[in-house]
């Protein structure tokens, strides 16, 4: 997640607890998928992406280039085609060579495939802190290798099931930590193409669970009915309202905002980092060993009915409310 300066203030962290979270309504009949997310696959993917070998994945470095190759190989192995001529989408707003990784799964319906759902997460992080002694690699396991892992597993799911009537754009952004540069660059290219966006689900920091009666929260909760529809599709209290999200305006702090700013469509981030459950934000201890793999696996599993329904609903059921 793009740097949040308030996290440096201990008193902020101590004041974040809220007991009055509002949970969106649920429905009794969830969408069925019949697909099982493999916990070992989740673990193996996350372990490499957050490994010391990638040196914190700072945009423009050799470490993130290794991550890019890893993601390209994953998409190719799972039959996700490049959206452009190759998987690499060069950033237009960064001095050194840097790339988003972009794949596409064409929809199966002749008409609905003209509409796109974007599933995204940023694969960059903040790299090495040379001013520190000892462990100075900011591995970024939670921020945001966890989100990348979730999106990768969703891409694998749709590749195998071919259950998406709408087309899906799979995007791993670079430059998020530099000011949302990857998403700002890509969205301008898509705008020129008259890209037909229905909705974007951006996954941010889902490596550890919250102690709440819902699984995750969504940024910009009241800007669309996405939270309510996700809960309808899963039949669970999957999404709730986190007051601190609204207070800190997290809607504007991740790559969803670049897409919303241009397309004015439902574009929101989903997270389980609630300012109480993880103390290693932008810290070398944000490592694989701190991640809760069963939680991540369960998170992905629970979201599959929602993303399935978003991609195959007959009409655009998710709409802006303000």
C-alpha positions, 0 to 999 in steps of 0.5 A, spaced: 500 500 500 502 506 498 505 509 504 501 511 510 505 516 514 500 516 520 502 509 521 508 512 524 505 514 529 504 509 535 498 513 538 494 512 532 495 505 532 492 505 539 486 508 537 484 504 531 479 499 535 472 500 533 466 496 536 461 498 531 462 496 524 456 495 520 456 489 516 452 489 509 446 484 508 447 477 506 443 473 502 441 465 503 443 462 497 451 463 495 453 462 488 456 455 487 463 454 484 465 447 486 473 449 486 478 447 491 483 452 492 490 449 494 493 451 500 500 449 498 500 453 491 498 459 495 504 458 500 509 456 495 507 462 490 507 467 496 514 464 499 517 466 493 514 472 491 516 475 498 523 471 498 530 475 500 532 473 492 527 479 490 530 484 494 524 487 496 521 488 489 523 496 489 520 498 482 526 499 477 531 494 480 533 487 478 529 484 484 522 486 481 525 484 474 525 477 477 518 478 480 516 480 473 519 473 470 516 469 475 509 472 474 509 472 466 511 464 467 505 463 472 500 466 467 503 463 461 503 456 465 496 457 466 494 459 459 492 467 461 494 470 454 498 477 454 493 483 453 498 487 449 503 484 445 507 481 451 505 481 458 509 487 460 506 493 460 512 499 460 510 504 465 510 511 461 511 515 468 518 512 471 525 514 469 528 507 469 525 501 465 519 498 469 513 494 467 506 492 469 504 485 468 498 484 464 494 478 462 487 477 459 482 471 460 477 472 454 469 472 456 465 466 454 459 470 452 459 473 445 456 480 448 458 480 455 465 479 453 466 486 451 465 488 458 471 487 462 472 486 470 479 488 472 482 483 478 489 487 480 494 487 486 501 491 486 507 486 486 512 492 487 514 494 494 520 498 497 526 494 497 532 495 501 533 500 507 541 501 506 541 505 513 539 499 517 544 493 520 542 486 519 535 484 516 534 490 511 530 487 506 523 489 506 520 483 503 513 486 503 509 479 504 503 482 506 504 488 502 502 486 497 505 479 495 499 477 499 494 480 494 498 478 488 497 471 490 490 472 491 489 475 484 494 469 481 489 464 484 483 467 481 486 467 474 488 460 475 481 458 477 478 462 471 483 459 466 481 452 469 473 453 469 472 458 464 466 460 468 467 468 466 462 470 461 465 477 461 472 478 459 477 479 465 484 483 465 489 480 470 493 486 472 500 486 477 502 493 478 509 496 479 510 503 481 504 503 486 509 505 492 512 510 488 505 514 487 500 509 484 505 510 477 503 503 474 496 504 475 496 511 472 500 509 466 496 503 464 489 506 465 491 512 460 492 507 455 486 503 456 482 510 456 485 511 449 482 504 447 475 505 449 476 500 454 469 497 457 470 497 464 464 494 468 468 493 475 475 493 478 477 488 484 484 490 487 486 486 493 491 489 498 494 486 504 490 480 506 496 476 509 493 476 516 485 475 519 481 480 522 478 479 529 471 481 527 465 478 524 466 479 517 472 477 513 474 483 509 473 490 508 472 494 502 475 501 501 470 507 499 464 502 502 459 507 500 461 509 493 458 503 490 453 497 492 459 492 491 460 490 498 452 488 499 453 485 492 459 481 494 455 478 500 449 477 496 454 472 492 457 469 497 451 468 502 456 470 508 458 476 512 464 477 507 465 484 507 464 489 512 465 497 514 471 499 517 471 506 520 478 507 520 478 506 512 473 511 511 477 516 516 484 515 513 480 515 506 484 509 503 479 509 497 484 514 494 491 510 496 491 504 492 491 502 485 483 502 484 483 510 485 487 511 478 481 506 475 475 510 478 478 517 477 478 515 469 472 511 468 468 513 474 466 505 475 466 501 481 473 500 482 475 498 490 480 495 494 479 489 498 483 488 505 484 484 511 489 489 514 485 493 519 491 497 523 490 492 529 492 485 526 499 487 523 505 491 526 510 490 520 507 495 515 513 497 511 518 494 515 523 488 514 519 483 518 513 483 513 516 476 511 513 470 509 513 467 516 508 472 519 503 470 514 497 466 515 496 461 509 490 458 512 487 465 512 489 467 505 487 460 502 480 461 506 479 468 503 481 466 496 476 460 497 470 465 499 471 470 494 471 465 488 463 465 488 463 473 488 468 474 482 464 468 479 458 472 479 461 479 477 463 476 471 457 472 469 451 476 471 446 478 466 446 485 467 451 490 471 449 489 478 454 493 481 453 500 480 455 507 483 451 510 489 455 516 489 
